[in-house]
């Protein structure tokens, strides 16, 4: 009779230990794959005149102000080598709708051109030798300053459809030599290049830029925007002749969320719908320019 009693004791002991064994089991679940951070190549969302493929983070703001001095460096001491004179000015504010989509609203004092643009990052390639980013930027520009005619009246109303321009830019970026040399290629299309021509014109350019990052603070760069086909001429009052391919050479200073672009250029036009038409002067007629962006 002792054997059945012994079995009952073992069963009772197991029943007491069973809840403890369950509590001691590790809680296991399938681990989620690690989320890769977005690929970042260039340090900023823009160069002096072109977009990069970088975008703002969701909820971030960026403020931009740019100046292009109109007098030439060749004007000499009497014009303070280009600083003593009027300047073209652009101001803009950008916002990150998501980590890969941003909006920007800007204004140039050339024809009081108001520019609304969107940029979306499309593709990321994480190759070790040729990491690449591809983005698309598009926008609409509204020229709100309409010249006054001889009778004192405007040539047409501000809201006339001929005052609007449209553009699209495909942006390709890559980095070489252990992220020391950045390359950007920006084919760009502009519709209604000159708002005062009888027929709507277009301009197609093949923008490109090259950045050498000396360190985390300093970089040297060159930008070139040759016009491949389409309209190449005046865009506003006081301008004459054919436009030229745009060229800019300069350096950047990056510090505390600020980017300072300091350079010489032959183009004093600022908003994309103006810059893409070409430079108002030849490559040898340099003037100073600068731009500042602040990441908020």
C-alpha positions as CSV (number, residue, x, y, z in Angstrom):
1,X,0.0,0.0,0.0
2,X,3.1,2.3,0.3
3,X,3.7,2.5,-3.4
4,X,0.4,4.1,-4.3
5,X,0.8,6.6,-1.5
6,X,4.3,7.4,-2.8
7,X,3.0,8.1,-6.3
8,X,0.4,10.4,-4.9
9,X,3.1,12.4,-3.1
10,X,5.1,12.8,-6.4
11,X,2.0,13.9,-8.2
12,X,1.1,16.5,-5.5
13,X,4.7,17.8,-5.6
14,X,4.6,18.2,-9.4
15,X,1.3,20.0,-9.2
16,X,2.9,22.4,-6.8
17,X,6.0,23.0,-8.9
18,X,4.2,23.3,-12.3
19,X,3.1,27.0,-11.9
20,X,6.7,27.8,-10.9
21,X,8.1,26.1,-14.0
22,X,5.7,28.0,-16.2
23,X,6.7,31.3,-14.6
24,X,10.4,30.5,-15.1
25,X,10.1,29.9,-18.9
26,X,11.7,32.7,-21.0
27,X,9.2,34.9,-22.9
28,X,10.3,34.4,-26.6
29,X,9.1,36.1,-29.7
30,X,10.5,36.5,-33.1
31,X,12.8,39.6,-33.2
32,X,12.0,42.2,-35.8
33,X,14.7,42.8,-38.4
34,X,16.8,45.9,-37.7
35,X,15.6,49.1,-39.3
36,X,18.3,50.6,-41.5
37,X,18.9,54.3,-41.2
38,X,18.4,56.4,-44.3
39,X,21.5,56.8,-46.4
40,X,23.0,60.3,-46.2
41,X,25.6,61.5,-48.6
42,X,25.8,65.3,-49.0
43,X,25.7,67.3,-45.8
44,X,22.9,69.7,-46.8
45,X,19.6,69.7,-48.7
46,X,20.9,72.1,-51.3
47,X,24.0,73.6,-52.8
48,X,24.3,77.3,-53.7
49,X,22.0,76.9,-56.8
50,X,20.9,73.2,-57.0
51,X,19.0,70.7,-54.9
52,X,20.9,67.7,-53.5
53,X,19.1,64.4,-53.0
54,X,19.0,64.9,-49.2
55,X,15.7,65.8,-47.5
56,X,14.7,67.2,-44.1
57,X,13.7,64.9,-41.3
58,X,10.0,64.8,-40.5
59,X,8.9,68.0,-38.7
60,X,12.2,69.9,-39.3
61,X,12.4,73.4,-40.7
62,X,15.1,75.0,-42.8
63,X,15.4,78.8,-43.5
64,X,17.4,80.1,-46.5
65,X,18.6,83.5,-47.5
66,X,20.7,84.2,-50.6
67,X,22.3,87.2,-52.2
68,X,23.8,87.8,-55.7
69,X,25.6,91.1,-56.0
70,X,24.9,92.7,-59.4
71,X,28.1,94.7,-60.1
72,X,31.0,92.8,-61.5
73,X,34.3,92.3,-59.7
74,X,35.8,93.9,-62.8
75,X,34.1,97.2,-61.9
76,X,37.1,97.7,-59.5
77,X,37.6,99.9,-56.5
78,X,34.8,102.4,-57.3
79,X,32.3,99.7,-57.0
80,X,34.2,98.1,-54.1
81,X,34.9,95.2,-56.5
82,X,31.3,94.2,-56.8
83,X,30.0,94.8,-53.2
84,X,29.0,98.4,-53.7
85,X,25.7,98.0,-55.5
86,X,22.2,96.5,-55.6
87,X,21.8,92.8,-55.0
88,X,19.3,90.1,-56.0
89,X,17.8,88.5,-52.9
90,X,16.0,85.2,-52.2
91,X,14.4,84.0,-49.0
92,X,12.8,80.6,-48.4
93,X,11.4,78.3,-45.7
94,X,11.3,74.5,-46.0
95,X,9.5,71.9,-44.0
96,X,9.9,68.1,-43.7
97,X,6.6,66.4,-44.3
98,X,8.3,63.0,-43.8
99,X,11.9,61.8,-43.8
100,X,11.9,61.6,-47.6
101,X,9.5,64.4,-48.6
102,X,9.9,68.1,-48.1
103,X,8.2,71.4,-49.2
104,X,9.8,74.8,-49.7
105,X,8.3,78.2,-50.3
106,X,10.6,81.0,-51.5
107,X,10.6,84.4,-53.0
108,X,13.0,86.3,-55.3
109,X,13.0,90.0,-55.8
110,X,13.3,89.5,-59.5
111,X,9.8,90.1,-60.8
112,X,8.7,89.2,-57.2
113,X,8.9,85.6,-58.2
114,X,7.2,83.3,-55.6
115,X,8.3,79.7,-55.8
116,X,6.6,76.6,-54.3
117,X,8.5,73.3,-54.7
118,X,8.4,69.8,-53.4
119,X,11.3,67.3,-53.2
120,X,10.9,63.5,-52.7
121,X,13.7,61.0,-52.3
122,X,13.0,58.1,-54.5
123,X,15.9,55.6,-54.3
124,X,18.8,54.6,-52.2
125,X,21.8,52.4,-53.3
126,X,24.1,51.4,-50.5
127,X,27.1,50.2,-52.5
128,X,30.5,50.5,-50.8
129,X,32.2,51.9,-53.9
130,X,29.4,54.0,-55.4
131,X,26.6,54.8,-52.8
132,X,23.9,56.8,-54.6
133,X,20.7,58.7,-53.9
134,X,18.1,59.7,-56.5
135,X,15.4,62.4,-55.8
136,X,12.9,64.3,-57.8
137,X,12.1,68.0,-57.3
138,X,9.2,69.9,-59.0
139,X,7.8,73.3,-58.5
140,X,5.6,76.1,-59.8
141,X,6.7,79.8,-59.9
142,X,4.4,82.8,-59.9
143,X,5.7,86.2,-61.1
144,X,3.7,88.8,-59.2
145,X,5.4,92.0,-60.3
146,X,4.1,92.9,-63.8
147,X,5.8,95.9,-65.5
148,X,3.7,99.0,-66.0
149,X,2.8,100.0,-69.6
150,X,3.2,103.4,-71.2
151,X,-0.4,104.3,-70.1
152,X,0.4,103.6,-66.5
153,X,-1.6,100.3,-66.5
154,X,-0.2,96.8,-66.0
155,X,0.4,94.8,-69.1
156,X,-1.8,92.1,-67.7
157,X,-3.2,91.0,-64.4
158,X,-1.1,89.2,-61.8
159,X,-3.2,86.1,-62.0
160,X,-2.9,85.7,-65.8
161,X,-1.8,82.1,-66.6
162,X,1.2,83.5,-68.6
163,X,2.8,84.6,-65.3
164,X,3.2,81.0,-64.0
165,X,6.2,78.7,-64.7
166,X,6.7,75.0,-64.0
167,X,9.9,73.0,-63.6
168,X,11.1,69.5,-62.8
169,X,14.6,68.4,-61.7
170,X,15.9,64.8,-61.4
171,X,18.7,64.7,-58.8
172,X,21.4,62.0,-58.7
173,X,24.1,62.1,-56.0
174,X,27.0,59.8,-55.3
175,X,30.2,59.9,-53.1
176,X,33.7,58.8,-54.1
177,X,37.0,58.3,-52.2
178,X,35.6,57.4,-48.8
179,X,33.0,60.2,-48.9
180,X,35.4,62.9,-49.7
181,X,34.2,63.8,-53.2
182,X,30.5,64.3,-53.8
183,X,29.1,64.4,-57.4
184,X,25.7,65.7,-58.4
185,X,23.9,65.5,-61.7
186,X,20.7,67.5,-62.1
187,X,18.9,67.4,-65.5
188,X,16.3,70.2,-65.3
189,X,13.2,71.1,-67.4
190,X,11.6,74.5,-67.2
191,X,8.3,75.4,-69.0
192,X,7.4,79.0,-69.9
193,X,11.0,80.1,-69.5
194,X,10.2,83.8,-70.5
195,X,6.8,85.1,-69.4
196,X,6.8,88.0,-71.9
197,X,7.3,86.1,-75.1
198,X,4.4,85.5,-77.5
199,X,4.7,81.7,-77.4
200,X,5.5,79.6,-74.4
201,X,9.2,78.6,-74.3
202,X,11.0,75.8,-72.5
203,X,14.6,75.3,-71.3
204,X,16.4,72.0,-70.7
205,X,19.7,72.1,-68.8
206,X,22.2,69.4,-67.5
207,X,23.3,70.8,-64.2
208,X,26.2,69.2,-62.4
209,X,28.3,70.0,-59.3
210,X,31.3,68.6,-57.5
211,X,32.1,68.9,-53.8
212,X,35.3,68.1,-52.0
213,X,34.9,67.8,-48.3
214,X,38.1,68.9,-46.6
215,X,36.7,68.1,-43.2
216,X,33.4,68.3,-41.3
217,X,33.5,72.1,-41.5
218,X,35.0,73.1,-44.8
219,X,34.3,72.1,-48.4
220,X,35.3,73.3,-51.9
221,X,33.0,73.1,-54.8
222,X,32.2,74.0,-58.4
223,X,28.8,74.1,-60.2
224,X,28.0,74.2,-63.9
225,X,24.7,74.4,-65.6
226,X,25.0,74.1,-69.4
227,X,21.8,74.8,-71.5
228,X,21.2,71.8,-73.7
229,X,18.2,73.1,-75.7
230,X,15.4,75.6,-75.5
231,X,15.1,79.3,-74.6
232,X,18.2,81.2,-73.6
233,X,17.6,84.9,-73.3
234,X,16.3,87.8,-71.2
235,X,13.7,87.3,-68.5
236,X,13.0,90.8,-67.2
237,X,13.2,94.5,-67.7
238,X,16.7,95.9,-68.2
239,X,18.2,92.7,-69.6
240,X,19.4,92.4,-73.1
241,X,20.9,89.7,-75.3
242,X,21.4,86.0,-75.0
243,X,21.9,84.2,-71.7
244,X,25.1,82.2,-71.0
245,X,25.8,78.9,-69.3
246,X,26.0,79.4,-65.5
247,X,29.2,78.7,-63.6
248,X,29.9,79.2,-59.8
249,X,33.0,78.4,-57.8
250,X,33.2,78.7,-54.0
251,X,33.5,77.1,-50.6
252,X,31.2,76.2,-47.8
253,X,31.4,76.5,-44.0
254,X,29.3,74.2,-42.0
255,X,28.8,75.0,-38.3
256,X,26.1,74.7,-35.7
257,X,23.3,73.8,-38.0
258,X,24.3,76.6,-40.4
259,X,25.6,76.3,-44.0
260,X,27.4,79.3,-45.5
261,X,27.9,79.3,-49.3
262,X,30.5,81.9,-50.4
263,X,31.4,82.0,-54.1
264,X,31.8,83.9,-57.4
265,X,29.4,83.4,-60.3
266,X,28.3,84.9,-63.5
267,X,24.6,84.4,-62.7
268,X,22.6,86.8,-60.5
269,X,19.3,85.0,-61.0
270,X,18.0,83.1,-58.0
271,X,14.7,81.2,-58.0
272,X,14.9,78.0,-60.1
273,X,12.5,79.4,-62.8
274,X,15.0,82.2,-63.3
275,X,18.4,80.5,-62.7
276,X,17.6,77.7,-65.2
277,X,17.3,80.1,-68.1
278,X,21.0,80.9,-67.8
279,X,23.3,83.6,-66.7
280,X,22.9,87.3,-67.7
281,X,26.7,87.6,-68.1
282,X,29.6,85.6,-69.6
283,X,31.8,83.3,-67.5
284,X,34.6,85.9,-67.1
285,X,32.3,88.6,-65.7
286,X,32.3,87.4,-62.1
287,X,30.2,88.8,-59.2
288,X,30.1,87.8,-55.6
289,X,27.3,85.7,-54.1
290,X,26.5,84.1,-50.8
291,X,23.8,81.9,-49.3
292,X,23.0,80.8,-45.7
293,X,20.7,78.0,-44.6
294,X,19.7,77.3,-41.0
295,X,18.4,73.9,-40.0
296,X,15.7,74.4,-37.3
